[in-house]
Amino acid sequence: MDSLLSQVKELEKARILIDKFKIRLSRVVVDAEDAKVELNGLRASLTILKQWMEEK
């Protein structure tokens, strides 16, 4: 019985660790999406600047 209870406790600890990892991974994905948005904005700004320079 103690062995089964011990296994249940270990599984619960593992589940908590997996949940924490999922949260961290979600943050990485959000950070990557933010970086992508910023890069797209920079690309758009550079395109506008290039067009402006070509007109001058």
C-alpha positions as a Python dict, from the first residue, in 0.01 Angstrom:
ca = {
    (1, 'M'): (0, 0, 0),
    (2, 'D'): (282, 238, 88),
    (3, 'S'): (446, 156, -242),
    (4, 'L'): (130, 246, -434),
    (5, 'L'): (92, 571, -240),
    (6, 'S'): (456, 652, -308),
    (7, 'Q'): (405, 592, -682),
    (8, 'V'): (98, 817, -683),
    (9, 'K'): (297, 1094, -514),
    (10, 'E'): (579, 1056, -768),
    (11, 'L'): (330, 1070, -1056),
    (12, 'E'): (179, 1386, -910),
    (13, 'K'): (525, 1544, -886),
    (14, 'A'): (592, 1446, -1248),
    (15, 'R'): (259, 1595, -1358),
    (16, 'I'): (342, 1923, -1185),
    (17, 'L'): (682, 1933, -1355),
    (18, 'I'): (521, 1865, -1694),
    (19, 'D'): (270, 2145, -1634),
    (20, 'K'): (553, 2386, -1545),
    (21, 'F'): (740, 2283, -1861),
    (22, 'K'): (427, 2342, -2071),
    (23, 'I'): (392, 2692, -1926),
    (24, 'R'): (757, 2771, -2000),
    (25, 'L'): (723, 2634, -2351),
    (26, 'S'): (413, 2846, -2405),
    (27, 'R'): (612, 3153, -2299),
    (28, 'V'): (885, 3066, -2550),
    (29, 'V'): (625, 3038, -2825),
    (30, 'V'): (474, 3375, -2727),
    (31, 'D'): (820, 3535, -2720),
    (32, 'A'): (896, 3391, -3064),
    (33, 'E'): (567, 3527, -3199),
    (34, 'D'): (646, 3870, -3050),
    (35, 'A'): (989, 3864, -3214),
    (36, 'K'): (830, 3769, -3547),
    (37, 'V'): (589, 4062, -3522),
    (38, 'E'): (875, 4299, -3440),
    (39, 'L'): (1080, 4170, -3733),
    (40, 'N'): (786, 4213, -3968),
    (41, 'G'): (745, 4570, -3843),
    (42, 'L'): (1114, 4636, -3897),
    (43, 'R'): (1095, 4489, -4246),
    (44, 'A'): (799, 4715, -4327),
    (45, 'S'): (984, 5019, -4192),
    (46, 'L'): (1291, 4936, -4398),
    (47, 'T'): (1078, 4894, -4710),
    (48, 'I'): (919, 5235, -4654),
    (49, 'L'): (1262, 5389, -4593),
    (50, 'K'): (1399, 5228, -4909),
    (51, 'Q'): (1107, 5361, -5116),
    (52, 'W'): (1151, 5706, -4966),
    (53, 'M'): (1526, 5702, -5045),
    (54, 'E'): (1457, 5592, -5402),
    (55, 'E'): (1214, 5882, -5449),
    (56, 'K'): (1472, 6138, -5335),
}
